[in-house]
Amino acid sequence: MYVVVQHKILNPETAFPRGQALIDGTGAPEGTRVLQFYPHVDGSVVTCLWETESVADVQGFADTILGDSSVNVCYEVDAEKAFADRPGGLRSKVAPVT
């Protein structure tokens, strides 16, 4: 399933360094990975698309990693009605350095 997370960033100085673990998948539940990452230019909100087994897996992962630096709203995507096209000008995800 696909899940969207809308992060309302309360403390960007804390949220973005912590959020790197979400991007890298560090400690993610089995079968859970982030596919897309869309930060607002001012750092106040971020929207992400995840592939996962359950909304609860993503909700728990985001809440645990980001703590009180962000309010995270997660919901399942209606895959029957959703569509996607890769916008020009956005880079592909870079693999984490090991």
C-alpha positions as CSV (number, residue, x, y, z in Angstrom):
1,M,0.0,0.0,0.0
2,Y,1.0,3.6,-0.3
3,V,0.8,6.1,2.5
4,V,1.2,9.9,2.5
5,V,2.7,11.7,5.5
6,Q,2.2,15.3,6.0
7,H,4.7,16.6,8.5
8,K,4.0,20.0,10.2
9,I,7.5,21.0,11.2
10,L,7.6,22.6,14.6
11,N,11.4,22.7,15.0
12,P,13.3,22.6,11.7
13,E,16.7,22.5,13.4
14,T,15.8,19.3,15.1
15,A,13.4,17.7,12.6
16,F,15.6,17.8,9.5
17,P,18.6,16.1,11.0
18,R,16.3,13.5,12.6
19,G,14.4,13.1,9.4
20,Q,17.5,11.9,7.6
21,A,16.9,8.5,9.3
22,L,13.4,8.4,7.6
23,I,15.0,9.2,4.2
24,D,17.7,6.6,4.7
25,G,15.2,4.0,6.1
26,T,17.3,3.6,9.3
27,G,15.2,1.4,11.6
28,A,12.2,1.3,9.3
29,P,9.7,-1.4,9.7
30,E,10.0,-4.4,7.3
31,G,8.6,-3.5,3.9
32,T,8.5,0.2,4.6
33,R,10.4,2.7,2.5
34,V,10.0,6.4,1.5
35,L,9.5,6.9,-2.2
36,Q,9.1,10.7,-2.5
37,F,10.1,13.7,-0.3
38,Y,8.6,17.2,-0.9
39,P,9.8,19.9,1.6
40,H,8.3,23.4,1.5
41,V,10.9,26.0,0.6
42,D,10.6,27.6,4.1
43,G,11.0,24.2,5.9
44,S,7.6,24.5,7.7
45,V,6.0,21.4,6.1
46,V,7.1,18.3,4.3
47,T,5.0,15.8,2.4
48,C,6.3,12.3,1.7
49,L,5.0,9.2,-0.1
50,W,5.7,5.8,1.4
51,E,5.4,2.2,0.4
52,T,4.5,0.0,3.4
53,E,2.4,-2.8,4.9
54,S,0.3,-0.5,7.1
55,V,-0.4,3.2,8.0
56,A,0.4,2.3,11.6
57,D,4.0,1.3,10.6
58,V,4.7,4.6,8.9
59,Q,2.9,6.6,11.7
60,G,4.9,4.9,14.4
61,F,8.2,5.2,12.5
62,A,7.7,9.0,11.8
63,D,6.5,9.8,15.3
64,T,9.4,7.8,16.9
65,I,12.1,9.4,14.8
66,L,10.8,13.0,14.7
67,G,9.4,13.1,18.3
68,D,8.1,16.5,19.3
69,S,9.9,18.3,16.4
70,S,7.0,17.5,14.0
71,V,3.3,16.7,13.9
72,N,2.8,13.8,11.5
73,V,-0.5,13.0,9.7
74,C,-0.6,9.7,7.8
75,Y,-3.2,8.3,5.5
76,E,-3.6,5.5,3.0
77,V,-3.6,6.5,-0.7
78,D,-6.6,5.4,-2.7
79,A,-4.5,3.6,-5.4
80,E,-7.5,3.2,-7.7
81,K,-7.9,7.0,-8.0
82,A,-4.3,8.2,-7.5
83,F,-1.9,9.0,-10.4
84,A,1.7,10.0,-10.6
85,D,4.2,11.3,-13.1
86,R,7.8,12.2,-12.3
87,P,8.1,16.0,-12.5
88,G,11.0,17.3,-14.5
89,G,13.7,19.0,-12.4
90,L,13.5,16.7,-9.4
91,R,16.4,14.4,-8.7
92,S,16.2,10.7,-8.0
93,K,16.9,9.6,-4.5
94,V,20.6,9.3,-3.7
95,A,21.6,6.0,-2.0
96,P,22.8,6.5,1.6
97,V,26.6,6.4,2.2
98,T,27.7,3.3,3.9
